């Protein structure tokens, strides 16, 4: 049982590291709009039915806002992004 828990913890840490790395890359590339880039990728993944990628990019968007004080976050823009991706125009 201990071995299983260690593997599970290791796996969860790897997942966390991946979304934190992606968030750092987006924030460094575009501090203001990095959040929107992650939201666009999340919406696209959701529209394509890929739940794992959706959750990944949603966490990335959250992390961008946490680490970058200049990150913009306007709910109307996020809603427009989701609508565009759902309509296949993204």
BABA-693842 format. One record per residue (C-alpha): residue in one letter; x, y, z. Coordinates in steps of 0.2 Angstrom, whole numbers, plus 5000, padded with zeros to 4 digits. Layout:
aXYZ/...
END
This chain:
x500050005000/x501450125004/x502250094987/x500550134979/x500450294988/x502250344984/x501850314965/x500250414966/x501150564975/x502550554962/x501250554948/x500250704955/x501950804957/x502350774939/x500650834934/x500850984945/x502551024938/x501951014920/x500551144922/x501651254933/x503051244919/x501751294906/x501051434916/x502851504918/x503151494900/x501551584896/x501751714909/x503551754903/x503051754884/x501551874887/x501251934905/x499652024901/x498851904890/x499551734896/x497951694906/x496951714890/x498051604880/x497851464893/x495951494893/x495951484874/x496851314875/x495651254889/x494151304879/x494851224863/x495151064873/x493451064881/x492651094864/x493550944857/x493050834872/x494750814879/x494450824898/x496250794904/x496950934893/x495451054898/x495951034916/x497751054913/x497451224904/x496251284916/x497551254930/x498851344919/x497651494918/x497451494936/x499351484939/x499751624927/x498551734937/x499451684953/x501151714948/x500951864936/x500252024944/x500052104927/x498951964920/x497252024913/x495751934918/x494051994912/x492651874913/x491851934897/x493451904887/x493551724894/x491751704890/x492051764872/x493451644870/x492451494876/x491051544864/x492251564849/x493051394853/x491351304855/x490851374838/x492451314830/x493151484826/x494651484838/
END
